[in-house]
Amino acid sequence: MLCQDCKKREAQVHLTQIVNNEKTTLSLCKECAAARGFHSPLDNMPFPLAEILSNLTAGMEGLDTKSETEELICPDCGLSFEEFTRQGRFGCGKCYDTFRSRLEHIMRKIHGASLHRGKTPEPAKTESGSNKALPVKEEERLESELGKAIECEDFERAAEIRDKLKSLRNTISVDN
């Protein structure tokens, strides 16, 4: 969206003001917003993501299946998990998979769980009119049920659930 004032630069500042039950919205570039006297109080404040990550990863030794001395390194970009915690950024998309076991621990510390439990977008319909989100929800439910079965040492039930999961995943991959 272009700036409503100069109509040249990309709008980066979006302001909404309500006066007498009348809503006014402005979308401005940083320069035009500054000219009008608007600025963010957080503009010159660095966000300490790397520091937060370092604190969250402290004491993780022994939680990973890797040994404490073995450093996780992304095979695509060469970024180590230690570098990621220092800089707070991944080097590439493969880093998510490489560091998954340690990221799940961090997500549990931040959110209380490593699975997304927030709002779900409106279900997407396929050409046949079926709901694409249903298999994903079923997969999550089966994974949860599998974990409970293993925890209770009900291995026969776990094997049944594993087979259902495998079948569902094959169906999902064929549909995509």
N, C-alpha and C positions, 0 to 999 in steps of 0.2 A: 504494500500500500504506500502510495506517495504522500509526502507531507502535505497537509491541508493549506499551509501558508505559502511555501515556496514552490510547491508542485514539481520539485526537481529531485530531491533526495528521498531515500526510503524513510518512512516514519518509524521511529524507534521509541518514542515517548507517547503513551496513550493516557489521556486524562479524562476523567468523567466527573462532572460536577452536577449536583442536584440543588436547584434553588427554586423555592416555592413549588415543589413537586414537578418541576420541569428539568428534564435531563439533557445536559449538553456534553457531547463527547468530542474531544480533539485528538487528532493523530498528527504528531509533529516529528520532524527530524530533531536531532540533538541541538543543532545550531539555532533553529527557530524557537525551540523550547527555552534555550538559554536566553535568547533575545527577549522572550516574554517573561523571564524571571523564574522559570521553573527549573528545578534541578533536584536530583535524587540525593537524599542525605547519605546514601551508601556509595555514591560515585567514587570517592577516594578511599574507601575502606576495602581492603583485600578480604576475600572470603577464604578462611583458613582450611580449605578442604583437605590438603595434604596433612595438616596437623591433626585434624579430626580423624582421618584414616589411620594415622600412626598410633593415635590413642586407642582406637578401636581394635587394631591388630595386636596391640601389646598383650602378651599373655596367651597368644594363640598356640604356642608350642604344644605339640602332642595332640592337637585337635585334628590335624590333617593326617591323611594316610601316608604322606611322604615323611621321611625322617626330618628331624629338626635341622640337620646340617645341609640337607638337599634344598637348594634354592629353586623355586619355580621360575622358569623362563619361557616366554612365549616363543614358539618355534618360528613364527612368521616375522615378527619385528624385533625379537631379541630383548624385549623389555622384561626385567625381573619383577617379581612381586614386591620386593623391597623398594625398587625404583618407583613403582606405581604408588606405593604408600607415601613416598617422599614428595612426588610431584602432583599426585591426585588426578592423573589422567592416564587413560590407556593409550597404547601405541597403535593398536589396530583392533579390528573386530574379533580376531581370534583370541585376544587377551581374555575376553569374557569366558570362553570355554576353558582356557588354560588355567585361569585362576578361580574357576567355579567353586571348588570346595572351600576355599578361603572366603570368597565373596558371600557364600550362603551364611557363614558364621557372622560376617559383618551385618548382613541384612537382618538376621535374627536379633542382633544387638540393637539395631536402629528401629526396626518395625515390630519386633516380637515374633516374627515368622519369616521364613525365606520364600514363601509363596505370596503372590499378590492377592489381597483380599479386599481391594477397594472397589470402586464402581466399575461395572462392566458396561462396555458400550452397547448400543442397540444391536440386537442380533442381526447378522448379515444373512440375507436369504440367497440361496442358490437359484439357478435358473429353474429348477424343478419346484421351488418354493419351500424347500426344507431349510432348517436352521443350521448354519455352519458352526455355531458356537456350542451346540449340544454335544458333539463328540469330544470337544476339548474339556467341557465340564465333566463328562463321564470319565475321561482319562484322569483328571484330577481326583475324582471320587475313588476310582479304582486304585490309584497310587496310594491314597490315604488308607484305604481298606487293606491293601497289601502290607503297608507298614505296620498296621495294627495286628494283622494275622501273624506276621513274623515276630513281633514283640511278644505275642501270646504263645509263640511256638506252635501255632496251628499250621504246620507245613503243608498239609493236604489242601486246606483252604487257600493258603498262599500260592500253591501251584495252580489251582483253578483260576485265581485272580490274575496271576502272571500270564496264563494262556489267554484270558479275556483281554488283558492289556495288549498283548502282542497282536491279537486279532484286530482290535480297535485301531492300533497304530498302523497296521497294514492298510486298513480301510481308509484312514485319514490320509496316508501318503498316496494312495491310489486316486483319491478325490482331488488332491492338489496337483 
